[in-house]
Amino acid sequence: MKEIEIERDDYVFEFNYDDCVFMELDFNKLKYDDFFHSCMYKNMPCIIKNVSSTWECTRKWIDSDLINYDHFTDNYGDLEAPVADCNTVTYNAHCKSNMSVDDYVGYLRKSEREKLLYLKDWHLRKIRPNDEFYEVPFIFASDWLNEYALDHKEDDFMFVYIGPEKSWTPLHADVYNSYSWSVNIVGKKRWILFPPLEEEKLKDSLGNLPLLFEYEMSEGIKYFEIIQEQGDAIFVPSGWHHQVVNLLDTISINHNWINACNLELVFKALQNSLSSIENEIQEFKDTPEFYSQCQLILKSLFGMDVTSFMNFLCYIGNKRLGQIKSENNISFGKYKLGKKLIKLDLNSILNVINIIYSKPTFLNNYLSPNNIKDLLYIKKLIVQHPDINMS
Ligand SMILES: O=C(O)CCC(=O)C(=O)O
């Protein structure tokens, strides 16, 4: 079993986007520590070549360098999948509806396609858990978000995307301010990525982002334009806005994920979102429901509320505390988490607990007595554990 491990244990998280450069790495030569240092820990994007050559879907989903339509109708035809209409927009997003894979492939097969339909966010791995059509690359295996979803049998963050040439995804940052990775099984994509806060320069006077960044807007804006070829993975760091266009008929596999390296960024994004909501509805500040209403709005805008974040944090914290001594520390059924990585996980959790404790209003208004008890318990165990504290 492959172990994922960091070699050093003195990581200090600092992000400097002023002189960021876009890196290209080769999966066949890559060590976990290299990816960890150059990308995850610095929150910098990269392309990783040659990721999917051994995957079953690379053999089965491609026919003469194009999508193998028959494979999809024969194996998945009866399944339903969400499909976005790239020509129809409501509330700054594409209209989405469900379609059978048979009907969608029927649409793709046509030489003249009147519409521009993009099948996306399809939970095929969840629907077919025994169908091992791809492997999570080891560099992306420290993934608390999908670990939590799988352990709790909740909706996961692992998707298949199928889009014809010219289909596109509007400008956005990922759910919860998470990382994402995406591998092209077949086809080609153009990505435009913006370092955090560059997107502010694109907003209109009401604070709205455009659906798509156009090159005419590029004056004074820092961005990266990246072509992702077949077999390439792209790593999209936390809080980097991005937009994507399929340059050929393309299938990709995409995950969103959170781990020790971006936990603080996720928590800060949640807090920022909560502060904006509080400001937005401040005239109700003296009503007894104010904070519960803020939580409800947070859930709908950010995707998760404070309670869900605390449950997630405490679950991973307790699990890692148990894993420090045990051998029961397997990720995605095939990667063993190294001891230094587990220590790093616990230290990042301790760091966020300390941030929470430095904000008494947040603590008093949003945390339940049980949340507070759980956080204190985890903090005590981490601080007192002879093997954990890295500082
Ligand atoms: O491939 C696409 O169209 C969009 C993917 C994306 O935005 C992501 O994985 O974060």
PDBQT file of the ligand as one rigid body, heavy atoms in Angstrom, charges set to zero:
ROOT
HETATM    1  O1  LIG A 401     -14.471  21.633 -16.268  1.00  0.00    +0.000 OA
HETATM    2  C1  LIG A 401     -15.291  22.518 -16.074  1.00  0.00    +0.000 C 
HETATM    3  O2  LIG A 401     -16.080  22.899 -16.940  1.00  0.00    +0.000 OA
HETATM    4  C2  LIG A 401     -15.356  23.235 -14.742  1.00  0.00    +0.000 C 
HETATM    5  C3  LIG A 401     -14.625  22.564 -13.637  1.00  0.00    +0.000 C 
HETATM    6  C4  LIG A 401     -14.418  23.418 -12.448  1.00  0.00    +0.000 C 
HETATM    7  O3  LIG A 401     -14.755  24.560 -12.383  1.00  0.00    +0.000 OA
HETATM    8  C5  LIG A 401     -13.733  22.841 -11.291  1.00  0.00    +0.000 C 
HETATM    9  O4  LIG A 401     -13.402  21.641 -11.278  1.00  0.00    +0.000 OA
HETATM   10  O5  LIG A 401     -13.503  23.581 -10.322  1.00  0.00    +0.000 OA
ENDROOT
TORSDOF 0
